[in-house]
Amino acid sequence: MPLLKTVQPQDVTASRTDPLDETTIEQARAIMNDVRGRGEAAVREHAERLGDIQPGGTLTIDIPELNAALERLEPTQRAHLQTAADDIRAFAEGQRRALHDFEMPVPGAPGSRMGHELAPVERAGCYAPGGRYPLPSSVLMTAVTARAAGVERVWLASPRPTDVTLAAAAIAGVGGLLAIGGAQAIAAMVYGCGPIEPVDAVVGPGNRWVTAAKQLVAGRVAIDMLAGPSEVLVIADETADAATLAADLLAQAEHDDDAACYLVTTSHELIERVNAELEAQLNDLPTADTARNALNNSFAVACDSIDDAIAVSDQLAPEHLEIQTRDARGVASRCKHYGAVFIGEGAAEAVGDYGIGPNHTLPTGGTARSSAGLSVMTFLRMRTFLDIPEPAERSVYERTAALARMEGLEAHARSAERRLK
């Protein structure tokens, strides 16, 4: 059996399942409520119970310890982390410069103005998974972006951090690291714990308990998204290289057993060649077991035209979209729904994962139809203002009063009429 089964375009259905099950939500809720009620003692209890730290172990790691880890790091590794951080920062700062405050005159009020200003949240909590692999890239993507947005105080949470995670935190400019994970880490940052003041935003990918905790506090604080299993979709035609496509699909498949990879192509022969390459490349891949499991969730789609391929992609609204076709830029310009697009053979999605600039924290599970990935905008608030130093023309207040009375709000009407002259 081929690793990538082939389906027809009409058989592709977009999954819009809820990212969480009720059991996980209730387990996370119990931890969150406990931390909210008992504070640091509850954080420590859950962290020890779940194996984040040893009994009596350190919950937080301060800046001098982060800097020491950076000094211990092998110079080449340190240079790579610094370059990635510089590139992420440059892109995020470019995004921030593209966002402007604005103002305009108030109709009927000469000399007055109204508009908006963009202001960062004061405190942010960033989460970077620990798990099977340290993810310094997630440290940089979240914390560097927060700092570029102008956030004053940034805390990072990451369970069982390695030196490379601590070093990335130092480079990113965080105020300290919370060495635990799960719902207890989100609760500690949202409600406060020891030196951690309650944050205004929580971002970053994590396991299902992290995601559930973020869902439970959304509204109390800003969150980036509820991220599910990662995914990539590649639109390719007969000009694409099968070995490169297989490598790109496996780069996604090794993330997680639940990851998904989709090849959408106008070439039936290409599907056969990619399947052969997948088998060959899996032979010496250290993460082959995980990748094979992920390929069980994956498929290829045989399309009659690029138009059909684009329609399939838009239906699935993938987290990552690669375009490897002739006129790749033209094809990309016609795609409507994706988290991030990678255009041309040189634009490997893996390059985007490791800090070439754009952020890798992206919407999954079809939510790219309605939401965007993490950026400086995640940490910004648009605050409006109305500046009328002297009473405006009578019509402004008369209209306000009339509308207020349509809603039965007499005090509103009288407040406006107090300005009538």
Stockholm file with secondary structure:
# STOCKHOLM 1.0

chainA/1-421         MPLLKTVQPQDVTASRTDPLDETTIEQARAIMNDVRGRGEAAVREHAERLGDIQPGGTLTIDIPELNAALERLEPTQRAHLQTAADDIRAFAEGQRRALHDFEMPVPGAPGSRMGHELAPVERAGCYAPGGRYPLPSSVLMTAVTARAAGVERVWLASPRPTDVTLAAAAIAGVGGLLAIGGAQAIAAMVYGCGPIEPVDAVVGPGNRWVTAAKQLVAGRVAIDMLAGPSEVLVIADETADAATLAADLLAQAEHDDDAACYLVTTSHELIERVNAELEAQLNDLPTADTARNALNNSFAVACDSIDDAIAVSDQLAPEHLEIQTRDARGVASRCKHYGAVFIGEGAAEAVGDYGIGPNHTLPTGGTARSSAGLSVMTFLRMRTFLDIPEPAERSVYERTAALARMEGLEAHARSAERRLK
#=GR chainA/1-421 SS CCSSEEECGGGCCCCCCCSSCHHHHHHHHHHHHHHHHHTHHHHHHHHHHTTSSCTTCCSEECHHHHHHHHHHSCHHHHHHHHHHHHHHHHHHHHHHHHCCCEEEEETTEEEEEEEEEEEECSEEEEECCCTTSCCHHHHIIIIIHHHHHTCSEEEEECSSCCHHHHHHHHHHTCSEEECCCHHHHHHHHHHCBTTBCCCSEEECCCCHHHHHHHHHHBTTBEECCCCCSCEEEEEECTTSCHHHHHHHHHHHHTTCTTCEEEEEESCHHHHHHHHHHHHHHHTTCTTHHHHHHHHTTCEEEECSSHHHHHHHHHHHCCSEEEEESTTHHHHHHHCCCCSEEEESTTCCHHHHHTTSSSCCCCCCTTGGGTCCCCCGGGGEEEEEEEECSSCCCHHHHHHHHHHHHHTTCHHHHHHHHTTCC
#=GC SS_cons         CCSSEEECGGGCCCCCCCSSCHHHHHHHHHHHHHHHHHTHHHHHHHHHHTTSSCTTCCSEECHHHHHHHHHHSCHHHHHHHHHHHHHHHHHHHHHHHHCCCEEEEETTEEEEEEEEEEEECSEEEEECCCTTSCCHHHHIIIIIHHHHHTCSEEEEECSSCCHHHHHHHHHHTCSEEECCCHHHHHHHHHHCBTTBCCCSEEECCCCHHHHHHHHHHBTTBEECCCCCSCEEEEEECTTSCHHHHHHHHHHHHTTCTTCEEEEEESCHHHHHHHHHHHHHHHTTCTTHHHHHHHHTTCEEEECSSHHHHHHHHHHHCCSEEEEESTTHHHHHHHCCCCSEEEESTTCCHHHHHTTSSSCCCCCCTTGGGTCCCCCGGGGEEEEEEEECSSCCCHHHHHHHHHHHHHTTCHHHHHHHHTTCC
//
